[in-house]
């Protein structure tokens, strides 16, 4: 007899209920998170299995599972399905015939081969086949069968999220693969993280850094932290203010096509950028975008403006929104969904952010904002959660699916971004748009990895600008 998996209950088969020839099966598909979770649980970080860049020769050419992952499926079927709860594994012998790759669907079947009345032991023949009916694992298992009938309600397994920020960073870096490095003026990189971030981006072939600041200080930081400055160009200036002015000069002369903030205050750098005499202004309002990769959200999330415009007017929000939409296009999102945030999802004449949201949506309808779907006002929960939107009866193509969050003011945006970074382990990148060139603008507390991620975005924006100039 073949026993099916019960849906609502876990039920054992006692020794007396089991006959030779009885069988049961279990089906599982290998997911990338299964490999990572098994590696973390077992401590087996064998690069042949856990590193997607590693390739084997011969049969083992795919990103594969630990062999014991299939063995664990045998344990699962024995302990929870057949014979079920109360089963004790006594002995096993397994042969691994071929690897299991990501996406393979494995059918595990156990069949009763022998019964031993003297000790109530049972020997089961075990076989695992993939979706192509090829044998993956074969062998046998000897178990002590349950002595009592056990029937318990099946419990839902808890959801587990594996937050691997480094892996997400590598995926982001790979988006710029094949692009030539851009010349980037790095302004006052006089602490470990700002200098290391620039050098990491250089090693990833994203940028050719021009290090601007007091040369002795830059070299001292490099020496203290074991950083190799190699052949990188250093422009020696006396202090941070002079470094900011020199960086803007290099951009205006065509020697650099991007800026990167180092260990100086944002106001000091941006004062030079927005200078009416010799800055980098365009006819577009300058604004900042946080690009966040949040483990618990299914798509990249952009937050704007959380660093430049303190309390933007409606007219300024138009440019802020369009800047973010243009960035989304660069990142390959053809029609981004833009949520205009407020504290509520209804228009209220006493809450200016709701009036601005309604106006922005109508301006998009009239073509004053282009290239995206807009909706607002939306509260934060309605913007990022389909369940929250449905509960409140919001019917919208944007609600619960937002790619871009346009916040009412800098305080709200900065708090959202920092909460996601520090409490949700989000990978964060910061970029200033609307100037002549992209500007990597991160907090002085940000890590080198955050600065590297921001350089990826700057490189993509700079190359998009090159292509636009070619077509002009």
C-alpha positions in Angstrom: 0.0 0.0 0.0 1.2 3.5 -0.8 0.5 6.1 1.9 -0.2 9.7 0.9 0.9 12.7 2.9 -1.9 13.8 5.2 -2.6 17.5 4.8 -4.0 18.5 8.2 -2.5 15.9 10.5 0.8 14.1 11.2 0.0 10.4 11.9 2.3 7.5 12.7 2.0 3.9 11.5 2.8 1.4 14.2 4.9 -1.7 13.6 1.7 -3.9 13.4 0.1 -1.6 10.8 3.0 -1.8 8.4 3.4 -4.6 5.8 6.4 -5.4 3.6 6.0 -3.5 0.3 4.2 -0.5 1.8 5.6 2.8 0.6 5.3 6.6 0.8 6.7 9.5 -1.1 7.7 13.1 -0.5 8.3 15.8 -3.1 10.5 18.9 -2.7 12.1 21.5 -5.0 15.5 22.9 -4.2 15.6 26.6 -3.8 18.6 28.9 -3.4 17.6 29.7 0.2 17.6 26.0 1.0 21.3 25.8 0.1 22.1 28.9 2.2 20.0 27.8 5.1 21.5 24.3 5.2 25.0 25.8 5.0 24.3 28.1 8.0 22.6 25.3 10.0 25.4 22.8 9.4 28.3 25.1 9.3 29.3 23.6 5.9 30.4 26.6 3.9 32.1 24.5 1.2 32.6 27.0 -1.7 31.9 24.2 -4.1 28.3 24.3 -2.9 27.6 27.7 -1.4 29.4 30.1 -3.8 27.5 30.8 -7.0 30.8 31.8 -8.8 32.4 28.3 -8.2 32.1 25.8 -11.0 32.9 22.2 -11.0 34.2 20.1 -13.9 32.3 17.2 -15.4 28.8 16.5 -13.9 29.0 19.2 -11.2 28.6 22.3 -13.3 25.6 23.8 -11.5 25.1 25.6 -8.2 24.4 22.4 -6.2 23.0 21.3 -2.9 24.9 19.7 -0.1 24.5 15.9 -0.5 23.1 15.7 3.0 20.2 17.9 2.0 18.7 14.9 0.2 19.6 12.8 3.2 17.6 15.2 5.4 14.6 14.6 3.2 14.8 10.9 4.0 14.8 11.9 7.7 11.8 14.1 7.1 9.7 11.4 5.5 10.7 8.8 8.1 10.0 11.0 11.1 6.9 12.9 10.0 5.2 10.8 7.4 6.1 7.1 7.2 6.4 5.4 9.6 5.9 8.9 11.2 6.1 10.4 14.7 7.9 8.1 17.2 10.2 6.6 14.6 13.8 6.2 15.7 16.5 6.0 13.1 19.0 3.2 14.0 21.2 2.8 10.9 21.4 4.1 7.3 23.5 3.5 4.2 23.3 5.9 1.3 24.8 6.2 -2.2 24.9 9.6 -3.9 24.6 9.1 -7.6 24.4 12.6 -9.0 24.2 16.2 -7.8 21.0 18.2 -7.2 20.9 21.6 -8.8 18.9 24.7 -7.9 15.4 24.2 -9.3 15.5 20.4 -9.3 12.4 18.7 -8.0 13.2 15.6 -6.0 10.8 12.7 -5.3 11.8 10.7 -2.2 10.3 7.3 -1.9 10.7 4.8 1.0 9.5 1.2 0.7 9.3 -1.4 3.5 11.8 -4.2 2.7 12.1 -6.2 5.9 10.4 -6.5 9.4 12.0 -8.0 12.5 9.4 -8.9 15.2 12.1 -9.6 17.9 13.0 -5.9 18.2 10.3 -4.2 16.1 12.9 -2.9 13.6 12.1 -2.2 10.0 14.4 -1.9 7.0 13.3 0.5 4.3 14.6 0.8 0.8 15.2 4.5 -0.1 15.4 6.2 -3.5 15.4 9.9 -4.6 14.7 10.7 -8.2 14.9 14.1 -9.9 12.3 15.6 -12.3 14.0 13.7 -15.2 13.5 10.4 -13.4 17.2 10.1 -12.8 18.4 8.5 -9.6 20.0 11.0 -7.3 20.3 9.1 -4.0 19.7 5.4 -3.1 20.2 3.3 0.0 18.5 1.9 3.0 17.5 2.9 6.5 16.8 0.8 9.6 14.4 2.2 12.1 12.6 1.3 15.3 9.0 1.6 14.4 6.5 3.5 16.6 4.9 1.4 19.3 2.0 3.7 19.9 -0.4 5.4 17.5 0.3 9.2 17.4 -1.9 11.6 15.5 -1.3 15.4 16.0 -2.4 18.4 14.1 0.1 19.6 11.5 1.7 22.9 12.4 2.7 25.5 9.9 6.4 26.0 9.6 7.7 29.4 10.5 8.9 31.7 7.7 12.6 32.2 7.7 14.4 35.1 5.9 18.1 34.8 5.2 19.5 38.3 5.0 22.8 38.2 3.2 23.8 41.8 2.6 27.1 40.9 1.0 25.4 38.6 -1.6 22.9 41.4 -2.4 25.8 43.8 -2.8 27.4 41.5 -5.3 24.2 41.3 -7.3 24.1 45.1 -7.4 27.7 45.4 -8.5 27.2 42.9 -11.3 24.7 45.3 -12.9 27.6 47.5 -13.9 29.6 44.6 -15.3 31.2 45.4 -18.7 30.9 49.1 -18.3 34.1 51.2 -18.4 35.1 52.8 -15.1 34.0 56.5 -14.7 36.3 59.2 -13.4 35.0 60.2 -10.0 36.2 63.0 -7.8 36.3 61.7 -4.2 36.0 64.7 -1.9 38.1 64.7 1.3 38.5 60.9 1.9 40.2 61.3 5.2 38.7 58.5 7.2 38.8 54.7 6.9 35.3 54.1 5.5 35.3 56.9 2.9 38.7 56.0 1.6 38.0 52.3 1.7 34.7 52.7 -0.1 36.4 54.6 -3.0 39.1 51.9 -3.3 36.6 49.1 -3.2 34.7 50.8 -6.1 38.0 51.1 -8.0 38.9 47.5 -7.4 35.4 46.6 -8.8 36.2 48.6 -11.9 33.4 51.0 -11.3 35.4 54.2 -10.9 38.8 55.7 -11.5 39.1 57.7 -8.3 40.6 61.2 -8.0 41.4 61.6 -4.3 41.0 65.2 -3.3 42.2 66.4 0.1 45.3 66.9 2.3 47.7 64.3 0.8 49.5 63.6 4.0 46.2 62.8 5.8 45.0 60.6 3.0 48.2 58.6 3.0 48.2 58.3 6.7 44.7 56.9 6.7 45.7 54.4 4.0 48.8 53.3 6.0 46.9 53.0 9.3 44.3 50.7 7.6 46.5 48.7 5.2 45.0 50.3 2.1 47.0 50.4 -1.1 46.7 53.7 -2.9 48.5 52.1 -5.9 48.6 54.5 -8.9 45.5 56.5 -7.9 45.7 60.2 -8.5 45.8 62.5 -5.4 45.0 66.2 -5.7 46.6 67.9 -2.7 44.6 70.7 -1.1 44.7 72.2 2.4 41.3 71.4 3.8 37.8 70.0 3.1 36.3 73.3 1.8 39.0 73.6 -0.8 38.6 69.9 -1.6 34.8 70.5 -2.4 35.6 73.5 -4.6 38.3 71.6 -6.5 36.0 68.6 -7.1 33.4 70.9 -8.7 36.1 72.5 -10.8 37.2 69.1 -12.1 33.7 68.3 -13.1 33.2 71.6 -14.9 36.5 71.1 -16.8 35.4 67.6 -17.9 38.1 65.8 -15.8 35.5 64.0 -13.7 32.0 62.8 -14.4 30.8 62.0 -10.9 31.4 63.2 -7.3 31.7 61.2 -4.1 31.4 62.7 -0.6 34.1 61.7 1.8 34.6 62.7 5.5 33.2 66.2 5.2 29.8 67.6 6.1 27.1 67.4 3.4 26.4 71.2 3.6 30.1 71.9 2.8 30.0 69.8 -0.4 26.5 70.8 -1.5 27.3 74.6 -1.0 29.9 74.3 -3.8 27.6 72.1 -6.0 24.7 74.6 -5.9 26.8 77.7 -6.1 25.2 80.1 -8.6 28.6 81.3 -9.7 30.5 78.1 -10.4 28.4 75.2 -9.2 26.8 72.2 -11.0 23.2 73.3 -11.2 20.9 72.4 -14.1 17.3 73.6 -14.8 16.1 70.6 -12.6 15.9 70.8 -8.8 18.7 68.8 -7.1 17.4 66.0 -5.0 18.6 62.8 -3.2 17.4 59.2 -3.7 18.0 56.3 -1.3 18.0 53.0 -3.2 17.2 50.3 -0.6 17.4 46.5 -1.1 15.2 45.3 1.8 15.2 41.5 2.5 11.5 41.5 3.3 10.4 43.5 0.2 10.2 41.9 -3.2 11.7 44.7 -5.2 14.2 47.5 -4.9 12.7 50.5 -3.1 13.6 54.1 -3.7 13.0 56.8 -1.1 13.1 60.5 -2.0 14.0 63.1 -0.8 15.6 62.2 2.5 18.9 64.3 2.4 18.7 67.5 0.5 15.3 69.3 0.4 14.1 69.9 3.9 10.4 70.9 3.4 9.9 70.9 -0.4 7.1 72.8 -2.1 4.8 71.3 -4.7 6.9 72.6 -7.5 10.0 71.1 -5.9 8.3 67.8 -5.4 7.7 67.7 -9.2 11.4 67.7 -9.8 12.1 65.3 -6.9 9.6 62.8 -8.3 10.9 63.1 -11.9 14.5 62.7 -10.8 13.6 59.4 -9.1 11.5 58.2 -12.1 14.5 58.9 -14.4 16.7 56.8 -12.1 14.2 54.0 -12.1 14.4 54.0 -15.9 18.2 53.8 -15.7 17.8 50.8 -13.4 15.6 49.1 -16.0 12.2 49.8 -14.4 10.2 50.9 -17.5 7.1 52.2 -15.7 7.9 52.6 -11.9 5.1 52.7 -9.4 5.3 55.9 -7.4 3.6 56.3 -4.0 3.2 59.8 -2.7 3.3 59.4 1.0 1.4 61.1 3.8 0.1 60.0 7.2 -3.3 59.1 5.7 -4.7 57.9 2.3 -7.4 60.5 1.9 -7.1 64.1 0.9 -7.4 66.4 4.0 -7.2 70.2 3.6 -5.5 70.5 7.0 -2.7 68.2 5.9 -0.6 69.8 3.1 1.1 66.6 2.1 -2.2 65.1 1.1 -3.0 68.1 -1.1 0.5 67.9 -2.7 0.0 64.2 -3.3 -3.3 64.8 -5.1 -1.9 67.6 -7.2 1.2 65.5 -8.2 -1.1 62.6 -9.4 -3.2 65.0 -11.5 0.0 66.6 -12.9 1.1 63.1 -14.0 -2.3 62.6 -15.7 -1.6 65.9 -17.6 1.9 64.9 -18.6 3.7 67.3 -16.3 5.4 64.2 -14.7 6.3 61.5 -17.1 7.2 57.8 -17.3 5.5 56.4 -14.2 2.3 55.4 -12.5 1.6 57.8 -9.5 -0.9 57.4 -6.7 -1.4 59.3 -3.5 -1.9 60.2 -0.8 -0.9 56.8 0.5 0.1 56.0 4.0 3.3 54.1 4.3 1.6 50.7 5.1 -0.7 51.0 2.1 2.2 51.8 -0.2 4.3 48.7 0.6 1.7 46.2 1.8 -1.0 44.7 -0.4 -2.8 43.3 2.7 -2.9 46.8 4.3 -4.2 48.3 1.0 -6.9 45.6 0.7 -8.0 46.0 4.3 -8.6 49.7 3.7 -10.4 49.1 0.4 -7.8 50.9 -1.7 -7.9 49.9 -5.3 -4.7 51.0 -7.0 -2.0 49.7 -9.3 0.6 51.4 -7.0 -0.6 50.5 -3.5 1.3 47.6 -2.0 3.7 47.5 -5.0 5.6 50.8 -4.8 9.0 51.2 -6.5 9.4 54.8 -5.4 8.3 56.5 -2.1 8.0 60.3 -2.4 8.1 61.5 1.2 6.5 64.7 2.5 9.7 66.1 3.9 13.3 65.3 4.7 12.6 64.2 8.3 10.1 61.5 7.3 12.3 60.2 4.5 15.5 60.1 6.6 13.7 58.2 9.4 12.2 55.6 7.0 15.6 55.0 5.2 17.6 54.7 8.5 15.0 52.4 10.0 15.2 50.1 7.0 19.0 50.2 7.1 19.5 49.6 10.8 16.5 47.6 11.8 15.7 45.6 8.6 19.3 45.1 7.4 18.6 46.8 4.1 21.4 47.4 1.7 21.5 51.1 1.1 22.8 53.3 -1.7 22.6 57.1 -1.8 22.7 59.3 -4.9 22.1 63.0 -5.7 20.4 63.7 -9.0 19.5 66.8 -10.9 23.1 68.2 -11.0 25.4 68.0 -14.0 26.7 64.7 -12.7 25.6 62.1 -10.2 26.9 62.7 -6.7 27.4 59.8 -4.3 26.1 61.2 -1.0 26.3 59.0 2.0 26.3 59.6 5.8 29.7 59.8 7.5 28.6 56.8 9.5 27.9 54.7 6.4 30.1 51.7 5.7 32.5 51.2 2.8 30.0 48.7 1.3 27.2 51.4 1.3 29.6 53.7 -0.6 30.5 50.9 -3.0 26.8 50.3 -3.7 26.3 54.0 -4.3 29.1 54.0 -6.8 27.3 51.3 -8.8 24.3 53.7 -9.1 26.5 56.6 -10.0 28.3 54.6 -12.7 25.0 53.5 -14.2 23.7 57.1 -14.2 26.9 58.4 -15.8 26.8 55.8 -18.6 23.2 56.6 -19.2 24.1 60.3 -19.6 26.8 59.3 -22.1 24.3 57.4 -24.2 21.9 60.3 -24.1 24.6 62.7 -25.3 25.4 60.4 -28.2 21.8 60.4 -29.3 21.4 64.2 -28.9 
